[in-house]
């Protein structure tokens, strides 16, 4: 075998190792969650629940709505 084959093999191994190292680094960074992001996601979830309640109030008949308000 000639030396060019060995050079190509070494370069391929170096690129594969570098790619794997970058993959592991990205995976590790992905596991770290940003506290600000977590807070924003909780707020969005809370707002979605409020919207569901408002939609239910708007779509229900007035008789059911009055009864629910009286029950509160």
N, C-alpha and C positions, 0 to 999 in steps of 0.2 A: 504494500500500500504506500501511496506517496504521502508526502508531508501536507499537501493541501487538504487531504481527507481529515487528518488530525486537527488541522486549524479550523476547519468547518465544524467538526465535532465539539471542539473546545468552545467556539463561539456560540453554538447552539445550547450547550450546557449553561453557559454564562447567562444567555438571554432567558432560558427557562427558569433558572434560579432567581434572576431579577424579577421576572413576572410573578413568580410564586411569592416572593417577599412582598411585592406591592399588593398582591391579593390578600395576604395575611394582614398587612397594615390597614387596608381599607376595611376588612372584616372587623378588626379591633376597633377602629374609629366608628364604625356603624353601631357597635354595641354601646358606645358611650352616647347617652341621650342628653341632649341639651335641656337644662332645666326650664329655660324660657319656652322651648318648644312644648314641653310637657304641660306647662301652665296654659299655653295657648290652646292645646288640644282639649284640655279640661273645660276651658271657657266655651269652645266651640260645641262640645258635647252638651253643656248646660243650655246654651242658646238653642240648639236643635230640639231639646226636650221642651223648652218654652214654646217654640214654634209649633210643635206637635199639639200641645195643649191649646194654643190659640186656634189652630185649624179645627180641632175637635169642637171648640166652643162655637166657632162660626158655622160649622156644618150641621150641628145638632139643631133640633127644633126648639122653638122658644119655650115650649112647655117643659121640656127636659132641662133646659138651661135654668129656668126659674126654680125648678125643684132642686137642682144641684146647688144653686146659690143659697136657697133656704137651708139646705142641709149643712152648709158650711157655717 
